[in-house]
């Protein structure tokens, strides 16, 4: 198997009222490109939980209190060369002090016989 990683999938959870701002920022930074298409994203709604400690400056909630927030998990395909700029765009457009960002490497189909 010839392992070549040229793309990743980036996932981030975002409060419902901020999803479009983050989506636009991510796509303008170079994420969400599939062939001849731009702004390719997928999202699913869910509920996130967190409890800020005394040092946190939460966008939503209070220190020491468990919070339940309706969020969307936004995912985009991204070329490896653009990961840093896309993650920077997420951090700059996201309201959370510490957004949950997952970066998953993807294998090209050429890796398989």
C-alpha positions as CSV (number, residue, x, y, z in Angstrom):
1,X,0.0,0.0,0.0
2,X,1.4,3.4,-1.0
3,X,0.2,5.7,1.7
4,X,-0.2,9.3,0.5
5,X,-2.0,11.9,2.5
6,X,-2.9,15.0,0.6
7,X,-6.3,15.8,2.1
8,X,-7.8,15.9,5.6
9,X,-11.3,16.2,6.9
10,X,-11.8,19.0,9.4
11,X,-14.6,18.9,11.9
12,X,-15.7,21.7,14.3
13,X,-18.7,22.1,16.5
14,X,-20.4,25.5,16.4
15,X,-23.4,27.1,18.2
16,X,-26.3,27.2,15.7
17,X,-26.3,31.0,15.5
18,X,-22.7,31.1,14.4
19,X,-22.6,28.3,11.8
20,X,-22.8,30.4,8.7
21,X,-20.0,32.8,9.8
22,X,-17.7,29.8,10.4
23,X,-18.7,28.1,7.2
24,X,-18.0,31.2,5.1
25,X,-14.6,31.7,6.9
26,X,-13.6,28.1,6.4
27,X,-14.5,28.1,2.7
28,X,-13.0,31.5,2.0
29,X,-9.7,30.2,3.6
30,X,-9.6,27.3,1.1
31,X,-11.6,24.5,2.8
32,X,-14.6,22.8,1.2
33,X,-13.2,22.3,-2.3
34,X,-14.1,19.1,-4.1
35,X,-13.1,19.1,-7.8
36,X,-14.9,22.0,-9.5
37,X,-17.1,22.8,-6.5
38,X,-16.5,25.2,-3.6
39,X,-18.3,25.7,-0.3
40,X,-18.7,21.9,0.0
41,X,-19.6,21.3,3.6
42,X,-21.7,18.9,5.6
43,X,-23.3,19.6,9.0
44,X,-25.4,17.8,11.5
45,X,-27.2,19.2,14.5
46,X,-26.6,17.8,18.0
47,X,-26.1,18.8,21.6
48,X,-22.7,19.6,23.1
49,X,-21.8,19.7,26.8
50,X,-19.1,21.4,28.7
51,X,-18.3,22.8,32.1
52,X,-16.1,25.9,32.2
53,X,-13.5,26.1,35.1
54,X,-12.8,29.3,37.1
55,X,-10.2,30.5,34.6
56,X,-12.5,30.2,31.5
57,X,-14.2,33.1,29.8
58,X,-17.1,31.2,28.3
59,X,-19.2,32.6,25.4
60,X,-22.1,30.6,26.7
61,X,-22.6,29.5,30.3
62,X,-21.1,29.9,33.7
63,X,-18.0,28.6,35.4
64,X,-18.6,25.4,37.4
65,X,-22.0,24.8,35.7
66,X,-22.6,22.0,33.2
67,X,-24.0,23.5,30.0
68,X,-26.0,21.8,27.2
69,X,-25.8,23.7,23.9
70,X,-27.5,23.0,20.5
71,X,-24.6,23.0,18.0
72,X,-23.9,21.9,14.5
73,X,-20.9,19.8,13.7
74,X,-19.5,21.3,10.5
75,X,-17.1,19.2,8.4
76,X,-15.1,20.1,5.3
77,X,-12.5,18.5,3.1
78,X,-9.2,20.4,3.0
79,X,-5.9,20.1,1.1
80,X,-3.0,19.5,3.6
81,X,-1.3,22.7,2.4
82,X,-4.3,24.7,3.5
83,X,-4.9,23.2,6.9
84,X,-3.2,25.9,8.9
85,X,-5.0,28.8,7.2
86,X,-8.4,27.0,7.5
87,X,-7.8,26.3,11.3
88,X,-6.8,29.9,11.7
89,X,-10.1,31.0,10.0
90,X,-12.1,28.7,12.3
91,X,-10.4,30.2,15.4
92,X,-10.9,33.8,14.1
93,X,-14.6,33.3,13.3
94,X,-15.7,30.9,16.1
95,X,-17.2,32.4,19.2
96,X,-15.8,29.8,21.7
97,X,-12.6,30.5,23.6
98,X,-11.5,26.9,22.8
99,X,-13.4,25.4,19.8
100,X,-13.3,21.7,19.4
101,X,-11.5,21.0,16.1
102,X,-10.7,17.6,14.8
103,X,-8.4,17.0,11.9
104,X,-8.5,13.5,10.3
105,X,-6.0,12.5,7.6
106,X,-7.6,10.9,4.5
107,X,-6.0,8.3,2.2
108,X,-6.2,8.9,-1.5
109,X,-8.0,6.2,-3.4
110,X,-4.7,5.5,-5.3
111,X,-3.5,3.9,-2.0
112,X,-5.7,0.9,-2.8
113,X,-5.3,-1.7,-5.5
